[in-house]
Amino acid sequence: MSSTTSSTDRSTTGKQASWAGVASLGVGIFAIVMSEFLPASLLPRIADDIGVSVGAAGQAVTMTAVAAALSALLIAVVLPQADRRRVMIGLTLLAVLSDVVVALAPNLPVLLGARLLLGVALGGFWAMATAMAAHLVHADHLGRALTVINSGVAVATIAAVPLGAWLGELWGWRGVFLMGAGAATLALVLQAATLPHVAPGAATGLRALGATLRSRAVLAGLLGILLIFGGHFNGFTYIRPAAEAVSGIDAGGLALLLLVFGIGNVLGTALSGPLADRALRLSVLLFPALLAAGMLLMLLTGGAPAGLFAAAALWGFGFGGVPTTVLTWGARTEPTRLEQIGGLIVTVCNVAIAAGAVVGGLLVDGISAQTPLLAGSLAAVSGAVVLVSLRPRR
């Protein structure tokens, strides 16, 4: 039997174990992303306890985002020869350590340092997830595997803020972060039990990253991804003032609106993987288009509650499918540099979050609360057009 055949056999057998490994990655990203968003509902308590302003405590979120962007870009460069199983487990262990130190932090510098560790874990883990998933499942099922992993992101995004607020009342904010450490510890155990040893790819280091960036298709695709994510966060960061301006919705209605958005997000995530595996170009166009349609529908509802909630569901569904779709696009475009393209995409997404929030803020202050919805929808559609015009390799 040839070595090629043997490799194929290995890639198409033992699927139960492989999918268990994929699930462990999903639990890992859930735990890390949940920890990322926990401060959103706990900032006043944190600030009072360590004796700083709410704005100063809010830099815990900033530190995580900055570290995540750098970690995603450089993780494969810094660890070119490390066993990828050990890298993923090490990053999850870093998240456990971060949450424990936050829970015990006596002052702001210690807290910010711990959140820096979480950013390294977040960016590195998400950047390496695509390459790791490619070792666990057949190439034709990569989109499905990324759906499982990104479902952890979707559920964490919905659960973190209300869970943090509720448990913060029961346990205090430090207890909530210990709970986050417990979730990451569970992921750590699952990964140790299910992930195989994986050698780094042939393409590693700065040279591989530079070669990836020299591809015109990659650069164009990253621009498209920047527009899609930036467009989404241009509107979503300011969804409350936009919804209030359109409909006069109160705080309770807004909470329900965000829940509807979250449910749509989970459903979009669930559909995106199978669709990306079968029809990637359709997925690249469809999900950003639905995202944009939801933003526009919210703008055009005229304040009708049914229209407002339908818009949130459509918007959430569209955005739910975007992460899996763009990561699958990256894997098809650079199949021999999965770690590099994954890192670049995650870095661009973090940049887009910051850029979208900044541009949206300027539009809200300078024009109107609804303007980010229009600008964001146009940016998302433009990004989709850029991506669909490119033809990733099979």
DRENROSE-354862 format. One record per residue (C-alpha): residue number from 1; residue in three letters; y negated, z, x negated. Coordinates in nm, 3 decimals. Each point is the difference from the previous one (the first is absolute). Layout:
BEGIN
R; num; residuo; c2; c3; c1
R; NUM; ALA; Y; Z; X;
...
//
This chain:
BEGIN
R; num; residuo; c2; c3; c1
R; 1; MET; 0.000; 0.000; 0.000;
R; 2; SER; -0.344; -0.090; -0.137;
R; 3; SER; -0.267; 0.258; -0.067;
R; 4; THR; -0.219; -0.163; 0.264;
R; 5; THR; 0.266; 0.042; 0.263;
R; 6; SER; 0.060; 0.359; -0.101;
R; 7; SER; -0.374; 0.073; 0.032;
R; 8; THR; -0.005; -0.158; 0.345;
R; 9; ASP; 0.300; 0.201; 0.109;
R; 10; ARG; -0.165; 0.318; -0.113;
R; 11; SER; -0.319; -0.088; 0.188;
R; 12; THR; 0.182; -0.064; 0.326;
R; 13; THR; 0.242; 0.292; 0.004;
R; 14; GLY; -0.045; 0.372; 0.049;
R; 15; LYS; -0.278; -0.053; 0.254;
R; 16; GLN; 0.033; 0.347; 0.154;
R; 17; ALA; -0.085; 0.164; -0.329;
R; 18; SER; -0.278; -0.250; -0.066;
R; 19; TRP; -0.164; 0.057; 0.338;
R; 20; ALA; 0.028; 0.375; -0.050;
R; 21; GLY; -0.202; -0.048; -0.318;
R; 22; VAL; -0.259; -0.201; 0.192;
R; 23; ALA; -0.021; 0.279; 0.259;
R; 24; SER; -0.056; 0.255; -0.277;
R; 25; LEU; -0.296; -0.207; -0.120;
R; 26; GLY; -0.136; 0.000; 0.355;
R; 27; VAL; 0.025; 0.378; 0.015;
R; 28; GLY; -0.171; 0.020; -0.339;
R; 29; ILE; -0.297; -0.213; 0.099;
R; 30; PHE; -0.025; 0.192; 0.329;
R; 31; ALA; -0.026; 0.330; -0.185;
R; 32; ILE; -0.256; -0.130; -0.250;
R; 33; VAL; -0.222; -0.178; 0.254;
R; 34; MET; 0.014; 0.301; 0.232;
R; 35; SER; -0.123; 0.218; -0.287;
R; 36; GLU; -0.276; -0.256; -0.067;
R; 37; PHE; -0.139; 0.036; 0.352;
R; 38; LEU; 0.054; 0.374; 0.057;
R; 39; PRO; -0.351; 0.100; -0.122;
R; 40; ALA; -0.162; -0.203; 0.280;
R; 41; SER; 0.075; 0.272; 0.256;
R; 42; LEU; -0.030; 0.295; -0.239;
R; 43; LEU; -0.323; -0.059; -0.196;
R; 44; PRO; -0.213; 0.274; 0.166;
R; 45; ARG; 0.275; 0.259; -0.058;
R; 46; ILE; 0.051; -0.112; -0.360;
R; 47; ALA; -0.375; 0.006; -0.070;
R; 48; ASP; -0.047; 0.349; 0.145;
R; 49; ASP; 0.297; 0.143; -0.188;
R; 50; ILE; -0.094; -0.126; -0.347;
R; 51; GLY; -0.374; 0.039; 0.050;
R; 52; VAL; -0.129; -0.359; -0.011;
R; 53; SER; -0.165; -0.240; 0.242;
R; 54; VAL; 0.203; -0.222; 0.229;
R; 55; GLY; -0.133; -0.302; -0.187;
R; 56; ALA; 0.122; 0.140; -0.331;
R; 57; ALA; 0.342; 0.076; 0.146;
R; 58; GLY; 0.010; -0.355; 0.136;
R; 59; GLN; 0.013; -0.130; -0.355;
R; 60; ALA; 0.367; 0.097; 0.011;
R; 61; VAL; 0.049; -0.322; 0.196;
R; 62; THR; -0.213; -0.202; -0.243;
R; 63; MET; 0.194; 0.121; -0.304;
R; 64; THR; 0.329; -0.099; 0.159;
R; 65; ALA; -0.121; -0.351; 0.086;
R; 66; VAL; -0.144; -0.067; -0.347;
R; 67; ALA; 0.312; 0.125; -0.177;
R; 68; ALA; 0.221; -0.203; 0.237;
R; 69; ALA; -0.182; -0.324; -0.080;
R; 70; LEU; 0.033; 0.053; -0.376;
R; 71; SER; 0.360; 0.120; 0.019;
R; 72; ALA; 0.109; -0.299; 0.208;
R; 73; LEU; -0.150; -0.238; -0.252;
R; 74; LEU; 0.127; 0.169; -0.316;
R; 75; ILE; 0.329; 0.174; 0.084;
R; 76; ALA; 0.218; -0.290; -0.123;
R; 77; VAL; -0.218; -0.031; -0.313;
R; 78; VAL; 0.020; 0.369; -0.090;
R; 79; LEU; 0.375; 0.025; 0.067;
R; 80; PRO; 0.135; -0.343; -0.102;
R; 81; GLN; 0.351; 0.112; -0.104;
R; 82; ALA; 0.069; 0.296; 0.228;
R; 83; ASP; 0.293; 0.005; 0.244;
R; 84; ARG; -0.164; -0.080; 0.335;
R; 85; ARG; 0.215; 0.261; 0.177;
R; 86; ARG; -0.149; 0.266; -0.225;
R; 87; VAL; -0.350; -0.138; 0.052;
R; 88; MET; 0.024; 0.021; 0.380;
R; 89; ILE; 0.151; 0.350; -0.013;
R; 90; GLY; -0.264; 0.107; -0.253;
R; 91; LEU; -0.283; -0.125; 0.221;
R; 92; THR; 0.142; 0.188; 0.299;
R; 93; LEU; 0.027; 0.313; -0.216;
R; 94; LEU; -0.366; -0.050; -0.089;
R; 95; ALA; -0.084; 0.006; 0.372;
R; 96; VAL; 0.193; 0.326; 0.042;
R; 97; LEU; -0.190; 0.152; -0.292;
R; 98; SER; -0.332; -0.120; 0.138;
R; 99; ASP; 0.053; 0.159; 0.342;
R; 100; VAL; 0.116; 0.330; -0.151;
R; 101; VAL; -0.303; 0.018; -0.233;
R; 102; VAL; -0.236; -0.086; 0.287;
R; 103; ALA; 0.155; 0.278; 0.208;
R; 104; LEU; -0.062; 0.248; -0.284;
R; 105; ALA; -0.335; -0.141; -0.122;
R; 106; PRO; -0.256; 0.276; -0.065;
R; 107; ASN; -0.295; -0.239; -0.036;
R; 108; LEU; -0.119; -0.358; 0.042;
R; 109; PRO; 0.079; -0.133; -0.352;
R; 110; VAL; 0.364; 0.105; 0.029;
R; 111; LEU; 0.023; -0.152; 0.347;
R; 112; LEU; -0.153; -0.329; -0.115;
R; 113; GLY; 0.232; -0.014; -0.299;
R; 114; ALA; 0.299; 0.045; 0.229;
R; 115; ARG; -0.123; -0.276; 0.229;
R; 116; LEU; -0.033; -0.224; -0.304;
R; 117; LEU; 0.373; 0.051; -0.057;
R; 118; LEU; 0.067; -0.099; 0.361;
R; 119; GLY; -0.197; -0.322; -0.052;
R; 120; VAL; 0.215; -0.088; -0.301;
R; 121; ALA; 0.311; 0.061; 0.211;
R; 122; LEU; -0.132; -0.201; 0.294;
R; 123; GLY; -0.114; -0.307; -0.190;
R; 124; GLY; 0.298; -0.012; -0.232;
R; 125; PHE; 0.259; 0.058; 0.272;
R; 126; TRP; -0.139; -0.262; 0.237;
R; 127; ALA; -0.050; -0.253; -0.278;
R; 128; MET; 0.360; 0.036; -0.122;
R; 129; ALA; 0.154; 0.009; 0.347;
R; 130; THR; 0.025; -0.378; 0.042;
R; 131; ALA; 0.179; -0.049; -0.331;
R; 132; MET; 0.231; 0.293; 0.071;
R; 133; ALA; 0.082; -0.130; 0.348;
R; 134; ALA; 0.087; -0.339; -0.149;
R; 135; HIS; 0.276; 0.173; -0.200;
R; 136; LEU; 0.138; 0.175; 0.308;
R; 137; VAL; 0.036; -0.285; 0.251;
R; 138; HIS; 0.066; -0.372; 0.009;
R; 139; ALA; -0.306; -0.216; -0.064;
R; 140; ASP; 0.007; -0.130; 0.359;
R; 141; HIS; -0.036; 0.356; 0.129;
R; 142; LEU; -0.293; 0.106; -0.216;
R; 143; GLY; -0.243; -0.010; 0.292;
R; 144; ARG; 0.227; 0.229; 0.202;
R; 145; ALA; 0.025; 0.240; -0.293;
R; 146; LEU; -0.379; 0.008; -0.034;
R; 147; THR; -0.023; 0.068; 0.373;
R; 148; VAL; 0.212; 0.312; -0.044;
R; 149; ILE; -0.218; 0.114; -0.290;
R; 150; ASN; -0.329; -0.082; 0.171;
R; 151; SER; 0.114; 0.176; 0.318;
R; 152; GLY; -0.044; 0.317; -0.203;
R; 153; VAL; -0.364; -0.098; -0.053;
R; 154; ALA; -0.053; -0.076; 0.370;
R; 155; VAL; 0.153; 0.326; 0.122;
R; 156; ALA; -0.185; 0.206; -0.263;
R; 157; THR; -0.332; -0.161; 0.095;
R; 158; ILE; 0.051; 0.102; 0.363;
R; 159; ALA; 0.148; 0.344; -0.060;
R; 160; ALA; -0.197; 0.142; -0.293;
R; 161; VAL; -0.333; 0.083; 0.166;
R; 162; PRO; 0.124; 0.155; 0.327;
R; 163; LEU; 0.289; 0.172; -0.178;
R; 164; GLY; -0.235; 0.142; -0.260;
R; 165; ALA; -0.243; 0.123; 0.266;
R; 166; TRP; 0.275; 0.167; 0.207;
R; 167; LEU; 0.188; 0.161; -0.287;
R; 168; GLY; -0.325; 0.100; -0.166;
R; 169; GLU; -0.067; 0.228; 0.298;
R; 170; LEU; 0.347; 0.156; -0.032;
R; 171; TRP; 0.053; 0.020; -0.376;
R; 172; GLY; -0.341; -0.051; -0.159;
R; 173; TRP; -0.087; -0.302; -0.212;
R; 174; ARG; 0.200; 0.119; -0.300;
R; 175; GLY; 0.314; 0.025; 0.211;
R; 176; VAL; -0.050; -0.358; 0.117;
R; 177; PHE; 0.003; -0.126; -0.358;
R; 178; LEU; 0.315; 0.201; -0.072;
R; 179; MET; 0.153; -0.182; 0.296;
R; 180; GLY; -0.106; -0.327; -0.166;
R; 181; ALA; 0.175; 0.113; -0.317;
R; 182; GLY; 0.312; 0.070; 0.206;
R; 183; ALA; -0.003; -0.353; 0.143;
R; 184; ALA; -0.035; -0.147; -0.349;
R; 185; THR; 0.284; 0.221; -0.123;
R; 186; LEU; 0.225; -0.138; 0.274;
R; 187; ALA; -0.088; -0.352; -0.113;
R; 188; LEU; 0.075; 0.101; -0.358;
R; 189; VAL; 0.350; 0.119; 0.095;
R; 190; LEU; 0.072; -0.316; 0.199;
R; 191; GLN; -0.116; -0.224; -0.285;
R; 192; ALA; 0.212; 0.189; -0.254;
R; 193; ALA; 0.302; -0.047; 0.226;
R; 194; THR; -0.047; -0.368; 0.090;
R; 195; LEU; -0.206; -0.194; -0.254;
R; 196; PRO; 0.197; -0.188; -0.267;
R; 197; HIS; -0.106; -0.029; -0.362;
R; 198; VAL; -0.223; -0.308; -0.029;
R; 199; ALA; -0.106; -0.155; -0.328;
R; 200; PRO; -0.361; -0.127; -0.019;
R; 201; GLY; -0.053; -0.369; 0.058;
R; 202; ALA; -0.018; -0.250; -0.282;
R; 203; ALA; -0.376; -0.030; 0.053;
R; 204; THR; -0.174; 0.325; -0.096;
R; 205; GLY; -0.315; 0.122; -0.170;
R; 206; LEU; -0.353; -0.136; -0.017;
R; 207; ARG; 0.119; -0.351; -0.083;
R; 208; ALA; 0.191; -0.025; 0.328;
R; 209; LEU; -0.298; 0.138; 0.193;
R; 210; GLY; -0.229; -0.252; -0.168;
R; 211; ALA; 0.239; -0.286; 0.074;
R; 212; THR; 0.008; 0.099; 0.366;
R; 213; LEU; -0.379; 0.006; 0.015;
R; 214; ARG; -0.020; -0.348; -0.152;
R; 215; SER; 0.173; -0.148; 0.304;
R; 216; ARG; -0.248; -0.170; 0.231;
R; 217; ALA; 0.228; 0.064; 0.297;
R; 218; VAL; 0.005; 0.371; -0.078;
R; 219; LEU; -0.377; 0.021; -0.039;
R; 220; ALA; -0.057; -0.190; 0.324;
R; 221; GLY; 0.255; 0.217; 0.178;
R; 222; LEU; -0.161; 0.320; -0.127;
R; 223; LEU; -0.333; -0.125; 0.136;
R; 224; GLY; 0.165; -0.060; 0.337;
R; 225; ILE; 0.153; 0.349; -0.003;
R; 226; LEU; -0.337; 0.150; -0.095;
R; 227; LEU; -0.161; -0.173; 0.299;
R; 228; ILE; 0.273; 0.110; 0.243;
R; 229; PHE; 0.009; 0.365; -0.104;
R; 230; GLY; -0.376; 0.015; -0.054;
R; 231; GLY; -0.056; -0.149; 0.345;
R; 232; HIS; 0.229; 0.253; 0.162;
R; 233; PHE; -0.158; 0.302; -0.167;
R; 234; ASN; -0.347; -0.145; 0.056;
R; 235; GLY; 0.065; 0.058; 0.369;
R; 236; PHE; 0.255; 0.282; 0.006;
R; 237; THR; -0.206; 0.240; -0.213;
R; 238; TYR; -0.267; -0.015; 0.272;
R; 239; ILE; 0.223; -0.035; 0.305;
R; 240; ARG; -0.144; 0.315; 0.156;
R; 241; PRO; -0.367; -0.109; 0.010;
R; 242; ALA; 0.108; -0.350; 0.104;
R; 243; ALA; 0.216; 0.127; 0.287;
R; 244; GLU; -0.271; 0.241; 0.110;
R; 245; ALA; -0.262; -0.275; -0.006;
R; 246; VAL; 0.221; -0.239; 0.198;
R; 247; SER; 0.137; 0.241; 0.260;
R; 248; GLY; -0.151; 0.348; -0.036;
R; 249; ILE; 0.348; 0.142; -0.062;
R; 250; ASP; 0.023; 0.378; -0.060;
R; 251; ALA; 0.192; 0.188; -0.270;
R; 252; GLY; 0.315; 0.034; 0.211;
R; 253; GLY; -0.003; -0.367; 0.087;
R; 254; LEU; -0.048; -0.089; -0.365;
R; 255; ALA; 0.304; 0.207; -0.100;
R; 256; LEU; 0.206; -0.188; 0.258;
R; 257; LEU; -0.143; -0.330; -0.121;
R; 258; LEU; 0.108; 0.078; -0.357;
R; 259; LEU; 0.346; 0.097; 0.125;
R; 260; VAL; 0.031; -0.339; 0.172;
R; 261; PHE; -0.113; -0.166; -0.321;
R; 262; GLY; 0.264; 0.195; -0.191;
R; 263; ILE; 0.280; -0.094; 0.236;
R; 264; GLY; -0.099; -0.364; -0.030;
R; 265; ASN; -0.004; 0.042; -0.378;
R; 266; VAL; 0.359; 0.129; -0.005;
R; 267; LEU; 0.119; -0.285; 0.222;
R; 268; GLY; -0.173; -0.260; -0.217;
R; 269; THR; 0.157; 0.152; -0.309;
R; 270; ALA; 0.346; -0.015; 0.159;
R; 271; LEU; -0.031; -0.368; 0.090;
R; 272; SER; -0.164; -0.118; -0.321;
R; 273; GLY; 0.300; 0.018; -0.233;
R; 274; PRO; 0.247; -0.211; 0.199;
R; 275; LEU; -0.274; -0.252; 0.077;
R; 276; ALA; -0.115; -0.019; -0.362;
R; 277; ASP; 0.360; -0.064; -0.111;
R; 278; ARG; 0.035; -0.289; 0.245;
R; 279; ALA; -0.351; -0.150; 0.016;
R; 280; LEU; -0.231; 0.137; -0.268;
R; 281; ARG; -0.286; -0.246; 0.050;
R; 282; LEU; -0.006; 0.077; 0.372;
R; 283; SER; -0.010; 0.373; -0.075;
R; 284; VAL; -0.282; -0.043; -0.251;
R; 285; LEU; -0.210; -0.164; 0.271;
R; 286; LEU; 0.119; 0.187; 0.309;
R; 287; PHE; -0.057; 0.365; -0.088;
R; 288; PRO; -0.355; -0.034; -0.140;
R; 289; ALA; -0.086; -0.223; 0.297;
R; 290; LEU; 0.122; 0.267; 0.245;
R; 291; LEU; -0.192; 0.262; -0.196;
R; 292; ALA; -0.316; -0.208; 0.032;
R; 293; ALA; 0.065; -0.072; 0.368;
R; 294; GLY; 0.027; 0.372; 0.070;
R; 295; MET; -0.332; 0.067; -0.173;
R; 296; LEU; -0.171; -0.276; 0.196;
R; 297; LEU; 0.156; 0.113; 0.328;
R; 298; MET; -0.137; 0.349; -0.056;
R; 299; LEU; -0.341; -0.155; -0.051;
R; 300; LEU; 0.026; -0.205; 0.319;
R; 301; THR; 0.155; 0.251; 0.241;
R; 302; GLY; -0.329; 0.087; 0.162;
R; 303; GLY; 0.104; 0.364; 0.000;
R; 304; ALA; 0.307; -0.048; 0.222;
R; 305; PRO; 0.257; 0.268; -0.098;
R; 306; ALA; 0.299; -0.230; 0.049;
R; 307; GLY; -0.153; -0.261; -0.227;
R; 308; LEU; -0.094; 0.260; -0.260;
R; 309; PHE; 0.354; 0.139; -0.023;
R; 310; ALA; 0.155; -0.347; 0.003;
R; 311; ALA; -0.228; -0.090; -0.291;
R; 312; ALA; 0.109; 0.309; -0.195;
R; 313; ALA; 0.368; -0.079; 0.059;
R; 314; LEU; -0.045; -0.362; -0.112;
R; 315; TRP; -0.204; 0.101; -0.303;
R; 316; GLY; 0.255; 0.262; -0.101;
R; 317; PHE; 0.289; -0.241; 0.047;
R; 318; GLY; -0.167; -0.263; -0.213;
R; 319; PHE; -0.086; 0.236; -0.282;
R; 320; GLY; 0.346; 0.156; 0.011;
R; 321; GLY; 0.152; -0.329; -0.108;
R; 322; VAL; -0.242; -0.069; -0.283;
R; 323; PRO; 0.133; 0.222; -0.286;
R; 324; THR; 0.360; -0.124; 0.024;
R; 325; THR; -0.116; -0.360; 0.038;
R; 326; VAL; -0.230; -0.004; -0.302;
R; 327; LEU; 0.251; 0.182; -0.222;
R; 328; THR; 0.269; -0.251; 0.102;
R; 329; TRP; -0.244; -0.282; -0.074;
R; 330; GLY; -0.058; 0.150; -0.344;
R; 331; ALA; 0.374; 0.024; -0.068;
R; 332; ARG; 0.052; -0.365; 0.097;
R; 333; THR; -0.297; -0.111; -0.208;
R; 334; GLU; 0.098; 0.190; -0.318;
R; 335; PRO; 0.376; 0.068; 0.030;
R; 336; THR; 0.035; 0.068; -0.374;
R; 337; ARG; -0.297; 0.240; -0.017;
R; 338; LEU; 0.056; 0.221; 0.301;
R; 339; GLU; -0.141; 0.312; -0.161;
R; 340; GLN; -0.317; -0.174; -0.111;
R; 341; ILE; -0.071; -0.175; 0.331;
R; 342; GLY; 0.081; 0.317; 0.194;
R; 343; GLY; -0.241; 0.199; -0.214;
R; 344; LEU; -0.275; -0.258; 0.038;
R; 345; ILE; 0.037; -0.012; 0.377;
R; 346; VAL; -0.011; 0.380; 0.035;
R; 347; THR; -0.304; 0.017; -0.228;
R; 348; VAL; -0.181; -0.268; 0.201;
R; 349; CYS; 0.083; 0.187; 0.322;
R; 350; ASN; -0.159; 0.319; -0.135;
R; 351; VAL; -0.308; -0.194; -0.113;
R; 352; ALA; -0.018; -0.161; 0.343;
R; 353; ILE; 0.007; 0.339; 0.172;
R; 354; ALA; -0.303; 0.113; -0.199;
R; 355; ALA; -0.184; -0.333; 0.031;
R; 356; GLY; 0.066; -0.024; 0.374;
R; 357; ALA; -0.135; 0.350; 0.057;
R; 358; VAL; -0.314; -0.071; -0.204;
R; 359; VAL; -0.077; -0.333; 0.167;
R; 360; GLY; 0.076; 0.141; 0.344;
R; 361; GLY; -0.238; 0.289; -0.063;
R; 362; LEU; -0.279; -0.238; -0.095;
R; 363; LEU; 0.061; -0.204; 0.316;
R; 364; VAL; 0.005; 0.308; 0.224;
R; 365; ASP; -0.324; 0.133; -0.148;
R; 366; GLY; -0.174; -0.335; -0.031;
R; 367; ILE; 0.104; -0.188; 0.315;
R; 368; SER; 0.220; 0.178; 0.257;
R; 369; ALA; 0.315; 0.207; 0.043;
R; 370; GLN; 0.186; -0.304; 0.138;
R; 371; THR; -0.084; -0.239; -0.285;
R; 372; PRO; 0.288; 0.113; -0.229;
R; 373; LEU; 0.244; -0.114; 0.269;
R; 374; LEU; -0.136; -0.354; -0.011;
R; 375; ALA; -0.034; -0.013; -0.377;
R; 376; GLY; 0.344; 0.156; -0.053;
R; 377; SER; 0.173; -0.244; 0.233;
R; 378; LEU; -0.158; -0.299; -0.176;
R; 379; ALA; 0.102; 0.135; -0.340;
R; 380; ALA; 0.360; 0.061; 0.113;
R; 381; VAL; 0.039; -0.350; 0.140;
R; 382; SER; -0.155; -0.150; -0.313;
R; 383; GLY; 0.249; 0.190; -0.215;
R; 384; ALA; 0.289; -0.121; 0.213;
R; 385; VAL; -0.115; -0.360; -0.038;
R; 386; VAL; -0.011; 0.041; -0.376;
R; 387; LEU; 0.352; 0.143; -0.012;
R; 388; VAL; 0.158; -0.251; 0.237;
R; 389; SER; -0.143; -0.287; -0.205;
R; 390; LEU; 0.211; 0.119; -0.296;
R; 391; ARG; 0.369; -0.074; -0.020;
R; 392; PRO; 0.199; 0.281; -0.160;
R; 393; ARG; 0.331; -0.088; -0.164;
R; 394; ARG; 0.328; 0.085; 0.168;
//
